[in-house]
Amino acid sequence: MLEITYITILITASSEEEAGRIGKTLVEEKLVSCANIIPKIRSIFSWKGEICDEDEVLMILKSKESLFRQIEDRVKTLHSYEVPEIIALPIHSGSEDYLRWIEAVTVDRETF
């Protein structure tokens, strides 16, 4: 039996509206089990030779590693940023019931 690797994905967005649109699409398309949206974070970063200090929104998504490339591709088509943050972190352990739920509501597929 193949072991499934579950992941948490971090994505920043320019607004709650954008994050909500991206999160809802990814859940509807069964790429992620859920999208948590944390409003009003402050991000300080270097972009094109300048130091930027911006208000952003943080998304925390849960899914399977096998879906990451599809999620990445989909986010790039939905996101307003030229280079959106899309970072996956492995879930080393978690509630068996919760992990089974992630498996049950996400679907591996080749294309949309």
N, C-alpha and C positions, 0 to 999 in steps of 0.2 A: 504494500500500500504506500502510495506517495504521500509524503508529509507536506502539508500546505504551510507556506510562510505568509504570515499576516503582517501588514505594514500600517504605519501611521504616516500620513502625507501632510506636510506643511506647505501652505500656499498663502502668499500675501496678495491683497487686492486693494484697489484704490478706494472702494466704497462698500458699504453693506449691501447695496443694490447689486453691484457686480458680483460680490461673493455669493449672495443669495441665488443669483441667476446661474452661476457656475455650479454651486453645490446642488441645486435642484436638478439641473441637467444631468450631472454625474450620478445622482441617486436614481432618477427616472430611467437612465440608460443602464442601470444595474452594474456600474463600474465601481461604485463605492457603496458601503452600507449606510453611512451617514456622514453629514458634514456639519461640524460645529463651527460657528462664526463668532469670533471674539472681536467686538468693535473697538475702535480707537486705540490702536497701538502706535507708538512712535518709532519710526525707523530712521536710523542715521546710517548712510551708506555712501560709497564713492561710485559715481556714475559719469562716464565720459569726461573724466578729469576734474569733476567738481564734487564737493562734499554736499550731499543732500540731507535734509532733515524734514521728513514728511509724516503726516498722519496716514495710517493705513489700517487695514482690517486683516486679521489672521484667520485663516481657515485651517481646521484640523479634520482630516478625513481618515476613515478606516477602510481598508480593502485587503486584497491579496497581492503578493509580489508579482504573480503571473499577469496581473492586469496593469501594472505600472506603466508600461510603454503606451498602452491605449489611453490611459488617463492623461499622461503627459501630452500626447498628441491632441487629445480633445481639449484640454485646458488651453493649449496654445492657440486653438481656433476660437475659443470663447473669450480670452483674456485681452485686456486693453494694453498691457505692457509689452514692450518690444522683447524683453527677456524676463518672463515671469519666474518667480521663485517657485520651484516644484521639487521638494526634497522629501525622500522617503526614508523612514527609520523603521527598522525591524521591531516587531512586537515579540520580545523574548518569552514572555509568559502572560497569561491572562485567564480570565474566567472561561472555563470550557464552554459553558452555555453561551457566553458572548461571542466567542470565536466561532462556534457552530452557527450562530445567527449571521455573522459576516459571510460565512460560506453559503448559507441558504439564500441570501438576498442579492448576491453578486453573481454575475454570469461571465464566464470566459468565452470570448468569441473573437473572430479575426477582424471583422470590420463592422462599421455602423451601417 
